[in-house]
Amino acid sequence: MSISSNNTFIIIGLTTEGKKFRPSDWAERLCGVLSAFGAEKKMKYSPYVGPGDYSGEKAVFVDGRLYEVEPMAYRFVLNFAQDNDLQVLDGVCPIDGKGKKA
């Protein structure tokens, strides 16, 4: 996986061998690590990382601007994908399109 800093990418819930990644709520859990509680005392996902679906599979959409704001968080999500042998699509779908890609 060779994604350079500042690239928008999608982590898909399939291994490079095509096996479904478990647990089924992995995307929400990963995004929850980068979330915060807002003024209304509700948890909010980061504006740069969000769960969604890509081609019928769970996915995490990562906006490349995360690298500018928090480089360690950017590397964390990339390392998560690499450590779990997950498929990553580089340079596609900005975060505002999460969950809408067919």
N, C-alpha and C positions, 0 to 999 in steps of 0.2 A: 504494500500500500504506500504510494508516494503522493501524499497530499501536502502541498506547501502551505505555509502560514497565510491566513487571510482568505482561504478558499471556502466557499459555501459547499456543503456536502450533505449527503443523506446516509445514515447508517440503517441498513435493512436487516430485519430479523431473520436472516438466513445465513448459515455459514457459507464459506466459499465452496463447500461440497453440496450446498443446496438443502441442508437439514434445517428445520425450523428451530429457532433459538428459544430456549425456555429460561425462566418462567414466562407465562403469557403476558404478564404486565411489566416486562423488562423495560420497555420504552418509557413508561410512566415513572418507574423507579429511577432510571437514569436521569430523566429530566427533573425529578424531585430533588435530586442531589444539588442541582443548580437553581433551585427555586428559593423564594423568600416569602415571608408573610407581609402583606400589604397593610395599609392603614385600616382597612375594614376587617382586619384579623382573619383574612382568608389567604391560603397559600396561592401564590401566582408563579407560573413558570417564567423563566427568564425570557426576555424578548428575543434572545438570540438562539435559544434551544427549545424545541417543542416536539411532543409526540404526535404521530399521525399515521397514515397508511400510505404505502407506495405499492402499487400493483397488487393490492389485496394482502399485503404483508405489513406487520407492525414496523414502524420506522421512527427514527429520530432525525429531525431536520435541524441542521446547524448552520447558522448564519456566520459567514466568515468574519464579520465585524466583531465577533466574540474575541478573536485573537487580539484586536486592538484594545479591548476593554479589560480582558483577563486572559493573558496567554496561558496560564497554568490550567484554567478550566478548558480551554480549547484543546490543549494537549491531553488532558484527562479524558475527554470524550473520544479523541482519536486513539488513545491507548486502550480504552475500553473495547473499541471495535477490533483493534489488532489482537489484543489478549484473548478475545473470544472468537477470533477467526470469522468475523462478520463481514458481509459484503458492504462495500462503501462506494457510492456514486459521487464523483467529484464534480464540482462546478455546475450543479443542476439545482433547480427549485429554490428560490429564496424562501426564507422562513415564512413570509406571509402567504405562501402557497401550500403550506403544510396541510396534509390530509386531503388535498384536492388533486393530486397527481394520479392519473389512471394507470 
